[in-house]
Amino acid sequence: MRYFLCLICWVWAVEARAELQSLFPRSDTTQASVMPGSLFAGGRTGLFAPVPDRAQVVQAVYVPPLGTGNAPVDQLLTLIARAEAGSAGYNAVQHGARVRPPALPTQMTLGEIYRWIEDTPGQPHAIGRYQFIPDTLRRVARIRGFGPETPFSPGVQDALALVLLEDAGLTAFKAGQMDRLVFMHNLARIWAGLPLPNGRSYYQGYAGNSATMTWAAFDGGMRGIWGG
């Protein structure tokens, strides 16, 4: 009986060891190796894998395909960009900036842009396809959760501009709860290059601002996008 019990224990131990080896495979060496799919792996599929870099997360989560498509919001962003940035697009910098950024805006991070602003006081700092001024840039980046390491990429610029569209009442306008002319007036209060019905910028003469688009072009563009 004693021999029989020992035999059972020995068989159980062998089976248990085999099962453990299947859960935690070992390499040919004497050191334990961890498979890429392991729960404790340093690989990408591990339950405790390294946290992705924040900038990569931002790119993955906050880069909507805007500004280049045919959806109404894309077309609206393009219309605004015509008045604000012209052919320079996402790399536009206000022409009055005597000291330019050290690189193209799309090749900089938000932190690098903030540093350029701080290092060059006393000059205009409107930047990007939507000509964000410093206070506005910091505010919309904070709303979006974009830290200083976030690249000022086209997708990020579009995402930031969407915050301003919501400020102007985009959702209410699309739902038919805001008149088109009211929405256009709100847009002109945000972007100085857009005109009021009199053809002048809401900020006409302030810091050299003036409308860069006629009312006919603005109104016609909006009618073409939204109808009516």
Number of C-alpha atoms within 10 A of each C-alpha: 6 6 7 9 9 11 12 10 11 12 11 12 12 11 12 12 12 12 12 11 11 10 10 14 15 14 11 8 7 7 8 11 13 16 16 14 14 18 15 14 17 16 16 14 14 15 13 13 16 12 8 9 9 13 16 13 13 19 15 10 10 18 16 14 13 22 23 12 12 12 11 13 17 16 20 20 20 22 20 23 24 19 21 28 23 16 11 13 18 24 20 21 24 18 11 13 15 12 14 16 18 11 11 14 23 19 12 17 18 22 15 20 22 15 13 16 20 12 10 15 10 10 12 18 26 22 25 26 29 28 26 22 15 16 8 15 19 18 13 18 20 13 10 16 12 20 16 18 16 21 24 25 20 22 20 25 26 24 20 25 23 18 17 18 18 13 13 20 19 21 13 13 18 13 9 10 11 14 12 19 14 13 18 21 18 19 24 21 17 18 22 23 28 31 29 24 15 9 17 21 24 23 20 15 11 10 9 8 14 18 22 18 20 19 18 12 13 20 17 13 16 19 12 13 17 14 9 8
